[in-house]
Amino acid sequence: MRDKLARAALLAAFIGGTTYVLAWGMTLPPAWDLAWKGTGVGLLAIYAALQARSLDGWLLTAVMAFGMLGDVLLGVNFIVGALAFLAGHLVAIGLYLRNRRPALTRSQLLLAVVLVPAAVAIAWLLPTDRAQAPGIALYATGLSVMAACAWTSRFPRLWTGLGAVMFVVSDLLIFARMGRIEPTFAVGLAVWGLYFAGQVMICLGVSGRLAEDGR
């Protein structure tokens, strides 16, 4: 029964996350719009909880839950939403450090080392309102360290590692939309598509490996 509920939650997460773009063309009350936005990653949190058999599984659940909170709270207060995401990144860093890959190739290590300063520098340069740059750079530090730790963890790089990098790109597009580029539908679609697909890949990569380990 638990496995069936988990599969149902995963399917519902796909539906909620992929159909959210339809809300952009509707005149919905803000609460309805935010509730729809939160269904995708919120249901991923439920999926992770139903799959959890160990501390790592519950850490993944917390990562997804903070992601859902960030999705919703961004529509209420941008800074509070960003802090919710940052909390999720910190939990994810703990999860990935608990599951470090024993050995890395030179190219794998190089990407992880370059990713953090590159993402932080780009994030610092993007906002046209320079007063926002320090806070954005601080957030980008947590975000990029999370992605680097995901890339060097034992979880599948083509799922968890790549998903985390997609999360970074999505957020950099958000920062670019603060004046550097026009907030068009295509940009919004890229932001949401990279973000939600990245969260799905992170969730499935971690939960899949934990299931293989019986954890």
CORLIN-V156170 format. One line per field, one symbol per residue. ss: DSSP state (H for helix, E for strand, - for the rest). A space follows every 10 residues. Layout:
ss=???
This chain:
ss=-HHHHHHHHH HHHHHHHHHH HHHHH----H HHHHHHHHHH HHHHHHHHHH H---HHHHHH HHHHHHHHHH HHHH---HHH HHHHHHHHHH HHHHHHHH-E -----HHHHH HHHHHHHHHH HHHHHH---H HHHHHHHHHH HHHHHHHHHH H-E---HHHH HHHHHHHHHH HHHHHH---- ----HHHHHH HHHHHHHHHH HHHHHHHHHH HH---
